[in-house]
Amino acid sequence: MPRERGHRRSSGRRSRTARAELSFSMSHMERLLREGHYTQSLSSSAPIFLAAIMQHLTAKVLEPAGNKAQNSSQRHITPELVGMAVHHKALLNGSFGMTPISLVAPAQH
């Protein structure tokens, strides 16, 4: 039976991160959880859940910071914009509390 056009044959070899459609590496999250010795046993869904939460929080912080940068015609999201985004949203402000956002930019090479 001939294959229909537009359909690719799947090799079946996709990472767990790709299958979960996440940006944060599930293998990295699993390694951090295991090396942190937070528990004696670790379920297979724990790294998926942690990666999804990290991705969601990152989006919630970077979206308003990016909007503010775009409105002020800046090309980059600065630590000041991230700090303003965190402290102006009640939910994020409650989550981060008094955690300082570093004003030190990484060295440019």
Biopython code that builds the backbone (N, CA, C, O; Angstrom):
import numpy as np
from Bio.PDB.StructureBuilder import StructureBuilder

atoms = [
    (1, "MET", "N", (0.848, -1.170, 0.000)),
    (1, "MET", "CA", (0.000, 0.000, 0.000)),
    (1, "MET", "C", (0.892, 1.231, 0.000)),
    (1, "MET", "O", (1.740, 1.371, 0.881)),
    (2, "PRO", "N", (0.720, 2.128, -0.969)),
    (2, "PRO", "CA", (1.585, 3.314, -1.048)),
    (2, "PRO", "C", (1.299, 4.291, 0.083)),
    (2, "PRO", "O", (0.174, 4.430, 0.563)),
    (3, "ARG", "N", (2.362, 4.953, 0.480)),
    (3, "ARG", "CA", (2.250, 5.944, 1.553)),
    (3, "ARG", "C", (1.625, 7.224, 1.013)),
    (3, "ARG", "O", (1.925, 7.633, -0.109)),
    (4, "GLU", "N", (0.762, 7.859, 1.797)),
    (4, "GLU", "CA", (0.130, 9.095, 1.365)),
    (4, "GLU", "C", (1.133, 10.231, 1.415)),
    (4, "GLU", "O", (2.058, 10.216, 2.227)),
    (5, "ARG", "N", (0.952, 11.206, 0.555)),
    (5, "ARG", "CA", (1.836, 12.373, 0.541)),
    (5, "ARG", "C", (1.653, 13.196, 1.801)),
    (5, "ARG", "O", (0.553, 13.294, 2.345)),
    (6, "GLY", "N", (2.728, 13.777, 2.249)),
    (6, "GLY", "CA", (2.671, 14.647, 3.404)),
    (6, "GLY", "C", (2.810, 13.933, 4.731)),
    (6, "GLY", "O", (2.927, 14.586, 5.768)),
    (7, "HIS", "N", (2.800, 12.618, 4.726)),
    (7, "HIS", "CA", (2.946, 11.870, 5.975)),
    (7, "HIS", "C", (4.356, 11.324, 6.063)),
    (7, "HIS", "O", (4.828, 10.620, 5.170)),
    (8, "ARG", "N", (5.016, 11.662, 7.155)),
    (8, "ARG", "CA", (6.365, 11.154, 7.366)),
    (8, "ARG", "C", (6.289, 9.897, 8.211)),
    (8, "ARG", "O", (5.399, 9.735, 9.046)),
    (9, "ARG", "N", (7.211, 9.046, 7.980)),
    (9, "ARG", "CA", (7.299, 7.847, 8.794)),
    (9, "ARG", "C", (8.084, 8.198, 10.056)),
    (9, "ARG", "O", (9.193, 8.726, 9.972)),
    (10, "SER", "N", (7.530, 7.917, 11.187)),
    (10, "SER", "CA", (8.168, 8.250, 12.455)),
    (10, "SER", "C", (9.155, 7.154, 12.831)),
    (10, "SER", "O", (8.837, 5.966, 12.785)),
    (11, "SER", "N", (10.348, 7.574, 13.200)),
    (11, "SER", "CA", (11.349, 6.594, 13.598)),
    (11, "SER", "C", (11.107, 6.125, 15.029)),
    (11, "SER", "O", (11.679, 5.122, 15.456)),
    (12, "GLY", "N", (10.263, 6.840, 15.772)),
    (12, "GLY", "CA", (9.963, 6.441, 17.131)),
    (12, "GLY", "C", (11.002, 6.886, 18.145)),
    (12, "GLY", "O", (10.866, 6.589, 19.332)),
    (13, "ARG", "N", (12.031, 7.587, 17.709)),
    (13, "ARG", "CA", (13.087, 8.016, 18.613)),
    (13, "ARG", "C", (12.964, 9.506, 18.857)),
    (13, "ARG", "O", (13.564, 10.320, 18.155)),
    (14, "ARG", "N", (12.182, 9.846, 19.857)),
    (14, "ARG", "CA", (12.037, 11.242, 20.262)),
    (14, "ARG", "C", (12.337, 11.320, 21.747)),
    (14, "ARG", "O", (12.033, 10.396, 22.502)),
    (15, "SER", "N", (12.925, 12.408, 22.152)),
    (15, "SER", "CA", (13.240, 12.574, 23.563)),
    (15, "SER", "C", (11.958, 12.747, 24.377)),
    (15, "SER", "O", (10.896, 13.070, 23.845)),
    (16, "ARG", "N", (12.094, 12.522, 25.673)),
    (16, "ARG", "CA", (10.931, 12.709, 26.549)),
    (16, "ARG", "C", (10.494, 14.165, 26.524)),
    (16, "ARG", "O", (9.300, 14.456, 26.589)),
    (17, "THR", "N", (11.456, 15.087, 26.430)),
    (17, "THR", "CA", (11.140, 16.513, 26.374)),
    (17, "THR", "C", (10.341, 16.834, 25.125)),
    (17, "THR", "O", (9.370, 17.589, 25.184)),
    (18, "ALA", "N", (10.743, 16.263, 23.985)),
    (18, "ALA", "CA", (10.025, 16.506, 22.726)),
    (18, "ALA", "C", (8.628, 15.892, 22.767)),
    (18, "ALA", "O", (7.672, 16.492, 22.275)),
    (19, "ARG", "N", (8.507, 14.715, 23.342)),
    (19, "ARG", "CA", (7.184, 14.080, 23.434)),
    (19, "ARG", "C", (6.247, 14.876, 24.326)),
    (19, "ARG", "O", (5.045, 14.928, 24.068)),
    (20, "ALA", "N", (6.779, 15.496, 25.366)),
    (20, "ALA", "CA", (5.949, 16.302, 26.267)),
    (20, "ALA", "C", (5.770, 17.724, 25.746)),
    (20, "ALA", "O", (5.047, 18.518, 26.348)),
    (21, "GLU", "N", (6.420, 18.046, 24.639)),
    (21, "GLU", "CA", (6.361, 19.370, 24.018)),
    (21, "GLU", "C", (6.760, 20.466, 24.994)),
    (21, "GLU", "O", (6.074, 21.480, 25.123)),
    (22, "LEU", "N", (7.889, 20.247, 25.686)),
    (22, "LEU", "CA", (8.413, 21.206, 26.644)),
    (22, "LEU", "C", (9.725, 21.788, 26.130)),
    (22, "LEU", "O", (10.392, 21.201, 25.278)),
    (23, "SER", "N", (10.078, 22.946, 26.661)),
    (23, "SER", "CA", (11.349, 23.584, 26.314)),
    (23, "SER", "C", (12.448, 23.207, 27.299)),
    (23, "SER", "O", (13.621, 23.132, 26.932)),
    (24, "PHE", "N", (12.064, 22.972, 28.545)),
    (24, "PHE", "CA", (13.039, 22.624, 29.570)),
    (24, "PHE", "C", (13.305, 21.121, 29.527)),
    (24, "PHE", "O", (12.377, 20.320, 29.416)),
    (25, "SER", "N", (14.559, 20.755, 29.614)),
    (25, "SER", "CA", (14.965, 19.367, 29.506)),
    (25, "SER", "C", (14.493, 18.547, 30.703)),
    (25, "SER", "O", (14.790, 18.869, 31.853)),
    (26, "MET", "N", (13.759, 17.491, 30.408)),
    (26, "MET", "CA", (13.288, 16.631, 31.479)),
    (26, "MET", "C", (14.431, 15.816, 32.062)),
    (26, "MET", "O", (14.425, 15.521, 33.257)),
    (27, "SER", "N", (15.398, 15.450, 31.258)),
    (27, "SER", "CA", (16.551, 14.704, 31.764)),
    (27, "SER", "C", (17.338, 15.543, 32.753)),
    (27, "SER", "O", (17.814, 15.038, 33.770)),
    (28, "HIS", "N", (17.473, 16.826, 32.448)),
    (28, "HIS", "CA", (18.184, 17.728, 33.355)),
    (28, "HIS", "C", (17.419, 17.881, 34.666)),
    (28, "HIS", "O", (18.017, 17.866, 35.742)),
    (29, "MET", "N", (16.100, 18.029, 34.577)),
    (29, "MET", "CA", (15.281, 18.149, 35.779)),
    (29, "MET", "C", (15.372, 16.875, 36.625)),
    (29, "MET", "O", (15.459, 16.944, 37.851)),
    (30, "GLU", "N", (15.351, 15.720, 35.966)),
    (30, "GLU", "CA", (15.447, 14.460, 36.692)),
    (30, "GLU", "C", (16.797, 14.352, 37.404)),
    (30, "GLU", "O", (16.868, 13.913, 38.552)),
    (31, "ARG", "N", (17.854, 14.751, 36.720)),
    (31, "ARG", "CA", (19.184, 14.705, 37.330)),
    (31, "ARG", "C", (19.258, 15.626, 38.539)),
    (31, "ARG", "O", (19.820, 15.253, 39.568)),
    (32, "LEU", "N", (18.696, 16.828, 38.424)),
    (32, "LEU", "CA", (18.698, 17.760, 39.553)),
    (32, "LEU", "C", (17.909, 17.206, 40.739)),
    (32, "LEU", "O", (18.331, 17.346, 41.887)),
    (33, "LEU", "N", (16.776, 16.583, 40.465)),
    (33, "LEU", "CA", (15.973, 16.005, 41.538)),
    (33, "LEU", "C", (16.696, 14.844, 42.219)),
    (33, "LEU", "O", (16.657, 14.707, 43.441)),
    (34, "ARG", "N", (17.353, 14.012, 41.412)),
    (34, "ARG", "CA", (18.062, 12.868, 41.991)),
    (34, "ARG", "C", (19.294, 13.308, 42.778)),
    (34, "ARG", "O", (19.552, 12.789, 43.864)),
    (35, "GLU", "N", (20.053, 14.255, 42.242)),
    (35, "GLU", "CA", (21.265, 14.708, 42.918)),
    (35, "GLU", "C", (20.955, 15.555, 44.146)),
    (35, "GLU", "O", (21.797, 15.690, 45.034)),
    (36, "GLY", "N", (19.761, 16.124, 44.204)),
    (36, "GLY", "CA", (19.375, 16.945, 45.344)),
    (36, "GLY", "C", (18.990, 16.135, 46.558)),
    (36, "GLY", "O", (18.870, 16.684, 47.654)),
    (37, "HIS", "N", (18.790, 14.814, 46.385)),
    (37, "HIS", "CA", (18.420, 13.919, 47.487)),
    (37, "HIS", "C", (17.180, 14.434, 48.231)),
    (37, "HIS", "O", (17.146, 14.464, 49.461)),
    (38, "TYR", "N", (16.168, 14.835, 47.462)),
    (38, "TYR", "CA", (14.935, 15.336, 48.061)),
    (38, "TYR", "C", (14.043, 14.204, 48.549)),
    (38, "TYR", "O", (13.224, 14.403, 49.446)),
    (39, "THR", "N", (14.193, 13.030, 47.971)),
    (39, "THR", "CA", (13.362, 11.885, 48.337)),
    (39, "THR", "C", (14.117, 10.604, 48.053)),
    (39, "THR", "O", (15.116, 10.612, 47.332)),
    (40, "GLN", "N", (13.642, 9.499, 48.620)),
    (40, "GLN", "CA", (14.297, 8.215, 48.378)),
    (40, "GLN", "C", (13.912, 7.646, 47.022)),
    (40, "GLN", "O", (14.727, 7.000, 46.362)),
    (41, "SER", "N", (12.687, 7.882, 46.609)),
    (41, "SER", "CA", (12.250, 7.404, 45.298)),
    (41, "SER", "C", (11.669, 8.571, 44.509)),
    (41, "SER", "O", (11.191, 9.555, 45.073)),
    (42, "LEU", "N", (11.723, 8.431, 43.195)),
    (42, "LEU", "CA", (11.284, 9.506, 42.306)),
    (42, "LEU", "C", (10.378, 8.915, 41.248)),
    (42, "LEU", "O", (10.769, 7.986, 40.541)),
    (43, "SER", "N", (9.170, 9.442, 41.131)),
    (43, "SER", "CA", (8.251, 8.923, 40.124)),
    (43, "SER", "C", (8.688, 9.380, 38.737)),
    (43, "SER", "O", (9.447, 10.339, 38.597)),
    (44, "SER", "N", (8.207, 8.692, 37.733)),
    (44, "SER", "CA", (8.587, 9.034, 36.359)),
    (44, "SER", "C", (7.945, 10.337, 35.896)),
    (44, "SER", "O", (8.411, 10.954, 34.937)),
    (45, "SER", "N", (6.876, 10.760, 36.573)),
    (45, "SER", "CA", (6.196, 11.987, 36.157)),
    (45, "SER", "C", (6.742, 13.234, 36.852)),
    (45, "SER", "O", (6.414, 14.349, 36.446)),
    (46, "ALA", "N", (7.559, 13.074, 37.882)),
    (46, "ALA", "CA", (8.073, 14.229, 38.622)),
    (46, "ALA", "C", (8.907, 15.173, 37.744)),
    (46, "ALA", "O", (8.698, 16.384, 37.810)),
    (47, "PRO", "N", (9.847, 14.669, 36.920)),
    (47, "PRO", "CA", (10.594, 15.605, 36.072)),
    (47, "PRO", "C", (9.711, 16.304, 35.031)),
    (47, "PRO", "O", (9.974, 17.450, 34.668)),
    (48, "ILE", "N", (8.681, 15.629, 34.559)),
    (48, "ILE", "CA", (7.755, 16.236, 33.596)),
    (48, "ILE", "C", (7.037, 17.401, 34.264)),
    (48, "ILE", "O", (6.941, 18.492, 33.703)),
    (49, "PHE", "N", (6.540, 17.158, 35.456)),
    (49, "PHE", "CA", (5.810, 18.176, 36.203)),
    (49, "PHE", "C", (6.706, 19.365, 36.510)),
    (49, "PHE", "O", (6.292, 20.510, 36.328)),
    (50, "LEU", "N", (7.941, 19.111, 36.979)),
    (50, "LEU", "CA", (8.865, 20.190, 37.309)),
    (50, "LEU", "C", (9.246, 21.003, 36.067)),
    (50, "LEU", "O", (9.297, 22.231, 36.127)),
    (51, "ALA", "N", (9.511, 20.332, 34.948)),
    (51, "ALA", "CA", (9.855, 21.037, 33.709)),
    (51, "ALA", "C", (8.688, 21.892, 33.228)),
    (51, "ALA", "O", (8.894, 23.004, 32.742)),
    (52, "ALA", "N", (7.466, 21.384, 33.357)),
    (52, "ALA", "CA", (6.281, 22.152, 32.943)),
    (52, "ALA", "C", (6.089, 23.380, 33.826)),
    (52, "ALA", "O", (5.742, 24.452, 33.329)),
    (53, "ILE", "N", (6.310, 23.233, 35.128)),
    (53, "ILE", "CA", (6.181, 24.371, 36.039)),
    (53, "ILE", "C", (7.244, 25.413, 35.736)),
    (53, "ILE", "O", (6.951, 26.609, 35.710)),
    (54, "MET", "N", (8.476, 24.971, 35.507)),
    (54, "MET", "CA", (9.561, 25.910, 35.189)),
    (54, "MET", "C", (9.258, 26.672, 33.891)),
    (54, "MET", "O", (9.486, 27.879, 33.805)),
    (55, "GLN", "N", (8.751, 25.966, 32.903)),
    (55, "GLN", "CA", (8.414, 26.604, 31.635)),
    (55, "GLN", "C", (7.288, 27.615, 31.822)),
    (55, "GLN", "O", (7.343, 28.710, 31.263)),
    (56, "HIS", "N", (6.280, 27.264, 32.593)),
    (56, "HIS", "CA", (5.140, 28.153, 32.828)),
    (56, "HIS", "C", (5.577, 29.415, 33.583)),
    (56, "HIS", "O", (5.206, 30.525, 33.201)),
    (57, "LEU", "N", (6.362, 29.247, 34.650)),
    (57, "LEU", "CA", (6.833, 30.406, 35.412)),
    (57, "LEU", "C", (7.715, 31.317, 34.564)),
    (57, "LEU", "O", (7.619, 32.541, 34.651)),
    (58, "THR", "N", (8.566, 30.719, 33.749)),
    (58, "THR", "CA", (9.429, 31.516, 32.876)),
    (58, "THR", "C", (8.595, 32.336, 31.898)),
    (58, "THR", "O", (8.878, 33.512, 31.668)),
    (59, "ALA", "N", (7.572, 31.718, 31.326)),
    (59, "ALA", "CA", (6.700, 32.444, 30.401)),
    (59, "ALA", "C", (5.957, 33.571, 31.109)),
    (59, "ALA", "O", (5.808, 34.664, 30.561)),
    (60, "LYS", "N", (5.487, 33.300, 32.337)),
    (60, "LYS", "CA", (4.756, 34.320, 33.101)),
    (60, "LYS", "C", (5.641, 35.503, 33.472)),
    (60, "LYS", "O", (5.143, 36.621, 33.601)),
    (61, "VAL", "N", (6.933, 35.284, 33.644)),
    (61, "VAL", "CA", (7.849, 36.372, 33.975)),
    (61, "VAL", "C", (8.304, 37.106, 32.717)),
    (61, "VAL", "O", (8.350, 38.336, 32.700)),
    (62, "LEU", "N", (8.640, 36.361, 31.668)),
    (62, "LEU", "CA", (9.208, 36.987, 30.479)),
    (62, "LEU", "C", (8.178, 37.687, 29.589)),
    (62, "LEU", "O", (8.523, 38.620, 28.864)),
    (63, "GLU", "N", (6.926, 37.249, 29.639)),
    (63, "GLU", "CA", (5.913, 37.894, 28.791)),
    (63, "GLU", "C", (5.709, 39.361, 29.141)),
    (63, "GLU", "O", (5.820, 40.202, 28.249)),
    (64, "PRO", "N", (5.415, 39.717, 30.400)),
    (64, "PRO", "CA", (5.257, 41.150, 30.699)),
    (64, "PRO", "C", (6.567, 41.931, 30.564)),
    (64, "PRO", "O", (6.547, 43.110, 30.210)),
    (65, "ALA", "N", (7.699, 41.288, 30.843)),
    (65, "ALA", "CA", (8.985, 41.975, 30.674)),
    (65, "ALA", "C", (9.240, 42.266, 29.198)),
    (65, "ALA", "O", (9.738, 43.338, 28.853)),
    (66, "GLY", "N", (8.903, 41.325, 28.333)),
    (66, "GLY", "CA", (9.053, 41.536, 26.895)),
    (66, "GLY", "C", (8.113, 42.600, 26.370)),
    (66, "GLY", "O", (8.492, 43.400, 25.514)),
    (67, "ASN", "N", (6.885, 42.618, 26.877)),
    (67, "ASN", "CA", (5.926, 43.655, 26.479)),
    (67, "ASN", "C", (6.420, 45.040, 26.885)),
    (67, "ASN", "O", (6.320, 45.997, 26.117)),
    (68, "LYS", "N", (6.953, 45.133, 28.098)),
    (68, "LYS", "CA", (7.473, 46.415, 28.588)),
    (68, "LYS", "C", (8.664, 46.861, 27.748)),
    (68, "LYS", "O", (8.788, 48.043, 27.425)),
    (69, "ALA", "N", (9.541, 45.921, 27.390)),
    (69, "ALA", "CA", (10.696, 46.247, 26.549)),
    (69, "ALA", "C", (10.235, 46.721, 25.169)),
    (69, "ALA", "O", (10.785, 47.673, 24.616)),
    (70, "GLN", "N", (9.235, 46.058, 24.629)),
    (70, "GLN", "CA", (8.725, 46.432, 23.305)),
    (70, "GLN", "C", (8.052, 47.799, 23.354)),
    (70, "GLN", "O", (8.219, 48.605, 22.439)),
    (71, "ASN", "N", (7.293, 48.068, 24.416)),
    (71, "ASN", "CA", (6.618, 49.362, 24.542)),
    (71, "ASN", "C", (7.603, 50.507, 24.711)),
    (71, "ASN", "O", (7.343, 51.623, 24.262)),
    (72, "SER", "N", (8.727, 50.238, 25.354)),
    (72, "SER", "CA", (9.732, 51.290, 25.535)),
    (72, "SER", "C", (10.798, 51.233, 24.449)),
    (72, "SER", "O", (11.869, 51.822, 24.596)),
    (73, "SER", "N", (10.508, 50.528, 23.364)),
    (73, "SER", "CA", (11.361, 50.364, 22.177)),
    (73, "SER", "C", (12.793, 49.957, 22.527)),
    (73, "SER", "O", (13.759, 50.495, 21.987)),
    (74, "GLN", "N", (12.903, 48.993, 23.446)),
    (74, "GLN", "CA", (14.196, 48.391, 23.753)),
    (74, "GLN", "C", (14.284, 47.066, 23.023)),
    (74, "GLN", "O", (13.269, 46.417, 22.770)),
    (75, "ARG", "N", (15.502, 46.667, 22.685)),
    (75, "ARG", "CA", (15.678, 45.426, 21.940)),
    (75, "ARG", "C", (15.919, 44.225, 22.840)),
    (75, "ARG", "O", (15.805, 43.084, 22.391)),
    (76, "HIS", "N", (16.250, 44.462, 24.099)),
    (76, "HIS", "CA", (16.583, 43.372, 25.005)),
    (76, "HIS", "C", (15.768, 43.478, 26.290)),
    (76, "HIS", "O", (15.370, 44.567, 26.704)),
    (77, "ILE", "N", (15.532, 42.339, 26.902)),
    (77, "ILE", "CA", (14.890, 42.306, 28.211)),
    (77, "ILE", "C", (16.001, 42.432, 29.246)),
    (77, "ILE", "O", (16.885, 41.579, 29.321)),
    (78, "THR", "N", (15.955, 43.478, 30.029)),
    (78, "THR", "CA", (16.993, 43.735, 31.028)),
    (78, "THR", "C", (16.551, 43.194, 32.384)),
    (78, "THR", "O", (15.364, 42.940, 32.590)),
    (79, "PRO", "N", (17.488, 43.014, 33.307)),
    (79, "PRO", "CA", (17.109, 42.565, 34.654)),
    (79, "PRO", "C", (16.135, 43.528, 35.338)),
    (79, "PRO", "O", (15.293, 43.099, 36.128)),
    (80, "GLU", "N", (16.244, 44.816, 35.041)),
    (80, "GLU", "CA", (15.318, 45.787, 35.617)),
    (80, "GLU", "C", (13.887, 45.517, 35.157)),
    (80, "GLU", "O", (12.946, 45.606, 35.945)),
    (81, "LEU", "N", (13.731, 45.185, 33.869)),
    (81, "LEU", "CA", (12.398, 44.888, 33.341)),
    (81, "LEU", "C", (11.839, 43.605, 33.941)),
    (81, "LEU", "O", (10.639, 43.514, 34.199)),
    (82, "VAL", "N", (12.692, 42.619, 34.164)),
    (82, "VAL", "CA", (12.249, 41.376, 34.795)),
    (82, "VAL", "C", (11.807, 41.661, 36.226)),
    (82, "VAL", "O", (10.775, 41.161, 36.673)),
    (83, "GLY", "N", (12.586, 42.463, 36.942)),
    (83, "GLY", "CA", (12.227, 42.823, 38.308)),
    (83, "GLY", "C", (10.910, 43.572, 38.374)),
    (83, "GLY", "O", (10.088, 43.313, 39.252)),
    (84, "MET", "N", (10.705, 44.508, 37.440)),
    (84, "MET", "CA", (9.439, 45.246, 37.407)),
    (84, "MET", "C", (8.280, 44.310, 37.099)),
    (84, "MET", "O", (7.210, 44.434, 37.696)),
    (85, "ALA", "N", (8.480, 43.369, 36.171)),
    (85, "ALA", "CA", (7.415, 42.428, 35.807)),
    (85, "ALA", "C", (7.037, 41.550, 37.004)),
    (85, "ALA", "O", (5.858, 41.289, 37.243)),
    (86, "VAL", "N", (8.043, 41.102, 37.747)),
    (86, "VAL", "CA", (7.782, 40.240, 38.896)),
    (86, "VAL", "C", (7.071, 41.008, 39.998)),
    (86, "VAL", "O", (6.114, 40.505, 40.585)),
    (87, "HIS", "N", (7.525, 42.214, 40.283)),
    (87, "HIS", "CA", (6.987, 42.949, 41.421)),
    (87, "HIS", "C", (5.673, 43.674, 41.122)),
    (87, "HIS", "O", (5.010, 44.145, 42.046)),
    (88, "HIS", "N", (5.289, 43.770, 39.845)),
    (88, "HIS", "CA", (4.023, 44.412, 39.515)),
    (88, "HIS", "C", (2.872, 43.421, 39.372)),
    (88, "HIS", "O", (1.711, 43.827, 39.325)),
    (89, "LYS", "N", (3.179, 42.140, 39.304)),
    (89, "LYS", "CA", (2.124, 41.122, 39.245)),
    (89, "LYS", "C", (1.979, 40.515, 40.630)),
    (89, "LYS", "O", (2.949, 40.021, 41.204)),
    (90, "ALA", "N", (0.772, 40.554, 41.159)),
    (90, "ALA", "CA", (0.540, 40.116, 42.542)),
    (90, "ALA", "C", (0.914, 38.652, 42.751)),
    (90, "ALA", "O", (1.540, 38.314, 43.756)),
    (91, "LEU", "N", (0.536, 37.774, 41.812)),
    (91, "LEU", "CA", (0.824, 36.355, 41.964)),
    (91, "LEU", "C", (2.330, 36.094, 41.938)),
    (91, "LEU", "O", (2.845, 35.327, 42.752)),
    (92, "LEU", "N", (3.028, 36.730, 41.009)),
    (92, "LEU", "CA", (4.475, 36.537, 40.935)),
    (92, "LEU", "C", (5.172, 37.162, 42.129)),
    (92, "LEU", "O", (6.132, 36.601, 42.658)),
    (93, "ASN", "N", (4.695, 38.315, 42.551)),
    (93, "ASN", "CA", (5.295, 38.991, 43.696)),
    (93, "ASN", "C", (5.154, 38.125, 44.945)),
    (93, "ASN", "O", (6.082, 38.039, 45.750)),
    (94, "GLY", "N", (4.010, 37.491, 45.105)),
    (94, "GLY", "CA", (3.818, 36.597, 46.241)),
    (94, "GLY", "C", (4.712, 35.368, 46.167)),
    (94, "GLY", "O", (5.186, 34.878, 47.192)),
    (95, "SER", "N", (4.943, 34.869, 44.953)),
    (95, "SER", "CA", (5.781, 33.681, 44.790)),
    (95, "SER", "C", (7.256, 33.991, 45.022)),
    (95, "SER", "O", (7.964, 33.222, 45.672)),
    (96, "PHE", "N", (7.706, 35.102, 44.496)),
    (96, "PHE", "CA", (9.117, 35.446, 44.605)),
    (96, "PHE", "C", (9.434, 36.187, 45.893)),
    (96, "PHE", "O", (10.579, 36.183, 46.346)),
    (97, "GLY", "N", (8.430, 36.824, 46.487)),
    (97, "GLY", "CA", (8.641, 37.541, 47.742)),
    (97, "GLY", "C", (9.680, 38.636, 47.598)),
    (97, "GLY", "O", (9.604, 39.470, 46.695)),
    (98, "MET", "N", (10.635, 38.625, 48.484)),
    (98, "MET", "CA", (11.685, 39.647, 48.475)),
    (98, "MET", "C", (12.948, 39.155, 47.778)),
    (98, "MET", "O", (14.033, 39.674, 48.043)),
    (99, "THR", "N", (12.834, 38.174, 46.901)),
    (99, "THR", "CA", (13.989, 37.654, 46.183)),
    (99, "THR", "C", (14.518, 38.731, 45.246)),
    (99, "THR", "O", (13.775, 39.221, 44.396)),
    (100, "PRO", "N", (15.793, 39.113, 45.382)),
    (100, "PRO", "CA", (16.328, 40.143, 44.497)),
    (100, "PRO", "C", (16.611, 39.585, 43.100)),
    (100, "PRO", "O", (17.083, 38.458, 42.951)),
    (101, "ILE", "N", (16.322, 40.376, 42.103)),
    (101, "ILE", "CA", (16.672, 40.048, 40.726)),
    (101, "ILE", "C", (18.040, 40.692, 40.488)),
    (101, "ILE", "O", (18.201, 41.898, 40.678)),
    (102, "SER", "N", (19.008, 39.902, 40.081)),
    (102, "SER", "CA", (20.369, 40.390, 39.934)),
    (102, "SER", "C", (20.434, 41.472, 38.858)),
    (102, "SER", "O", (19.835, 41.346, 37.790)),
    (103, "LEU", "N", (21.163, 42.517, 39.161)),
    (103, "LEU", "CA", (21.357, 43.594, 38.188)),
    (103, "LEU", "C", (22.681, 43.428, 37.449)),
    (103, "LEU", "O", (23.092, 44.310, 36.695)),
    (104, "VAL", "N", (23.338, 42.308, 37.666)),
    (104, "VAL", "CA", (24.624, 42.063, 37.027)),
    (104, "VAL", "C", (24.362, 41.315, 35.736)),
    (104, "VAL", "O", (23.791, 40.224, 35.747)),
    (105, "ALA", "N", (24.778, 41.900, 34.623)),
    (105, "ALA", "CA", (24.607, 41.262, 33.337)),
    (105, "ALA", "C", (25.786, 40.337, 33.085)),
    (105, "ALA", "O", (26.900, 40.628, 33.521)),
    (106, "PRO", "N", (25.560, 39.213, 32.382)),
    (106, "PRO", "CA", (26.691, 38.334, 32.073)),
    (106, "PRO", "C", (27.679, 39.028, 31.145)),
    (106, "PRO", "O", (27.311, 39.913, 30.372)),
    (107, "ALA", "N", (28.930, 38.615, 31.235)),
    (107, "ALA", "CA", (29.976, 39.216, 30.410)),
    (107, "ALA", "C", (29.709, 38.941, 28.937)),
    (107, "ALA", "O", (29.357, 37.824, 28.558)),
    (108, "GLN", "N", (29.877, 39.948, 28.125)),
    (108, "GLN", "CA", (29.682, 39.815, 26.680)),
    (108, "GLN", "C", (31.006, 39.475, 26.033)),
    (108, "GLN", "O", (32.014, 40.137, 26.281)),
    (109, "HIS", "N", (31.005, 38.437, 25.197)),
    (109, "HIS", "CA", (32.251, 38.015, 24.539)),
    (109, "HIS", "C", (32.247, 38.446, 23.108)),
    (109, "HIS", "O", (33.207, 38.187, 22.383)),
]
sb = StructureBuilder()
sb.init_structure("model")
sb.init_model(0)
sb.init_chain("A")
sb.init_seg("    ")
for serial, (resi, resn, name, xyz) in enumerate(atoms, 1):
    if name == "N":
        sb.init_residue(resn, " ", resi, " ")
    sb.init_atom(name, np.array(xyz, "f"), 0.0, 1.0, " ", f" {name:<3s}", serial, name[0])
structure = sb.get_structure()
